[in-house]
């Protein structure tokens, strides 16, 4: 059995780092999504309460409607085609002229 030889050149190091990132990417994506989705939804829900006067009942209905939409994306009915959030970004841009990517650039704050 051969022992793993450490990389000698920069290109070997780069290749190994890229391979390791590819191995870890799904878990990192999941971890960050688990943190970001609740933060984004809380921000949207707060905006609905402040700007649109949503109360507990309307917020609960909003949550149900979002969950139904996510379910429809994951399990399309015979009447609907399969779509995902990137399709929704394009739909909102085409239908309403709002570029969600431009309007909501990532803002990162790391708390200790």
N, C-alpha and C positions, 0 to 999 in steps of 0.2 A: 504494500500500500504506500502511495506517495504522500509525503507531507505537503501541505499547502505552502508554496513558496510566495513570499510577499512580492508585490509588484516592484519592478526595477525602474520603469520609465514613467514619465508624466502621462503618456497616453494610456498605459496599463492602469495607472491609478484612476484616471478619468473614466475608463471603461468599467472598472470595478465599482466605482462610486455610482455610475449610472445604473448598473445592474442592481445594486443594493437599493437605490431609490425606487426602481421599478418594482422590486419585491415588497418594499414597505409602503408604497403609494396607496394601495387600497385601504390599508388600516389607518394611515394618517388622514386620508380623506374622510373616512367614517368618523374618526375621532373629532375632527374639526367641524364636520357637519352637525354632529350631536351637540356641539357648543353653539354654533352659529344659528341654526334654525330657530331654537327657542328665543334667542335674542332678537332676531329679525321679526318674528311673529309678535313678540311683546311690543316692539316698536310700532308695528302696524296697528296693533290693537289699541295702544295708547293714543295714536293719532286718530283712530276712529272715535274714541271716547272724547277727546278734546275738540276735534273739528266737526264731527258729525253727531255728537251727542249720544253715542251708543251707551246703553246701560248693560247690566249683567245679562239680561235675556237676549238682547241683540248680539252681544259678543259671543254668547254660547251658540247662537244660530250661525254666526259668521264662522266660528270654529268648525261646526258641523259641515257647513258648505265647503270650506277649504278641504276638510277631510274627505268629503264626497268627491271633490274634484281630483284629489290625489288618487283616490280609489279608482276613479274613471280612467285616469292616465295609466294606472297599473293594470287595470282589468277592463279594457274597452268593451262596450256593448256592441251588438251587431249594427247598431245605428251610428256608432262613433268610430272614427279611426284612432289608431294609437298616436299619442302625442306626449311631449314632455315639456318641462319648464322652458327649455330653449325655444320651443315652438311658440310658447306663450309670449316670450320676449318679442319675437318677430311679429306675432299677431297684434300685440299692443302698439308696436311701432307702426305697423301698416294701417291699422284701424283708427288709432287715436293720435298718431304722430308723436308719441312719447317714447323716447329712447331710454329704456330702463337702465341699460348698461352705462350710458352717459350720465343720467340723472343720479344714479346711486353707485358711485365709484367705491371700491373697498376702502374702508377706514379702519385701521388696525390700532387697537390700544391694548397693550399687554399689562395686565395687573399682576403685581407680585403675589 
